[in-house]
């Protein structure tokens, strides 16, 4: 019964799996502020430009009822200052992209990619959107331990531009995810404060399932799916997603939003295009319904697959990253002017003072833009010691940059294996051990039992040598040339065993033996001797 009803058991396969089997995680960063103050400055400037244009052409101004709110969040190019990966430094925003999540519009950083280059190549090939499924599914495994071998980012939070009052804090919401997963920021995101250096240590854990367990059990028994056993409708593989437990829970919540709210969240438009064709984007009161269901993510654990509801389960091959974060104050105002980040920060501030963000900057840091404008600003002069940066250093304690080194902390990874709990070999071994202990049973004794059972049914199995069946021979007791009891010294006269044929007064019924000698038992003879006679014919003695 244990063998029939057993399924899988999870054990530690190894504690020293090499990092060559590990995917380096992608980083998703969301600014807690999802509504910029400078957005309203831009909106007001656009309205003024429209009024001036209409007055110049003597046209009546038409009020715009629908306002584009797609740019209310901080753009990734404004957040990103520079990054380091594999010994190279990137000073532009080429390794990120705007990405919609359950929290809002965030920035997706995959250090292995240059997204700007991918988009450029795709446009040259005539594609409106890159084939993300091709790019993401071809990321190779491999990671290295240590801070210098990790991924480092310097980010500008722009806390002076906050207008989002749903959150009482400022900073970033960060999540480390598998590059084929949908980030659920409300569940896995952690906060990072401005003006801090945060060291994020990652410890990967690998989950694997043996081939024997996959072949023997169905997904319900082993409690996991292989990639070819299920697919998600709204997170398809050709859009750069995989099947995974959190992805399945997101799909389940998404299906319930379509059913109960009768609309689809605007942050997720990939996958099956039927939802955008049959439903409208959630706005107004519908957003309350969406937020309520998204906050209940995890309670919905069934998705539609091939026309029926199936339960969400984990992936049979998975990687789980554990995160440990430590932080310290950043920057150190005494040495910051000596570091290269000082130059990058000045360049970014100078650009902000010459954009729509000038007024929010001036409100937060009065006089900063005037000081920068008085300096004959050149990028090459950032490290010029003759330039007096004293006044600018006064603003350094209020700097809202965040420095985030991301690294693999251990040189090895833990690996867990799902395998068959009771294999056929162990079942046979356990059964044989129990039978041998309690009954003295073995394969040899089993063969003997079978032989004797079949012999009782088929007498021919007990035939003599050569397959000749045993038969009776009737002879006179004192036939010619027969050594009798009167010659006990004859070499063929032996002590008679208790078994044998019966010797009567006149006749002897003899069974042919293996050696060609019949044996018989002579009753009434005190010597109890047996006489063996060699047979030279089917019914003769010599």
Beta strands, then each sheet from edge to edge (+ up, - down):
strand 1: 8-18
strand 2: 26-31
strand 3: 80-85
strand 4: 88-90
strand 5: 96-100
strand 6: 105-109
strand 7: 151-156
strand 8: 172-177
strand 9: 190-192
strand 10: 196-209
strand 11: 224-225
strand 12: 263-264
strand 13: 280-281
strand 14: 302-305
strand 15: 308-311
strand 16: 314-315
strand 17: 318-329
strand 18: 401-408
strand 19: 412-420
strand 20: 472-476
strand 21: 493-495
strand 22: 501-503
strand 23: 507-511
strand 24: 517-518
strand 25: 520-522
strand 26: 529-531
strand 27: 533-537
strand 28: 540-541
sheet 1: 1+ 19- 10- 17+
sheet 2: 1+ 19- 10- 18- 7+ 3- 4+
sheet 3: 5+ 6- 2+ 8- 9+
sheet 4: 11+ 16+
sheet 5: 12+ 13+
sheet 6: 14+ 15-
sheet 7: 20+ 23-
sheet 8: 21+ 26-
sheet 9: 22+ 25+
sheet 10: 24+ 27- 28+
end
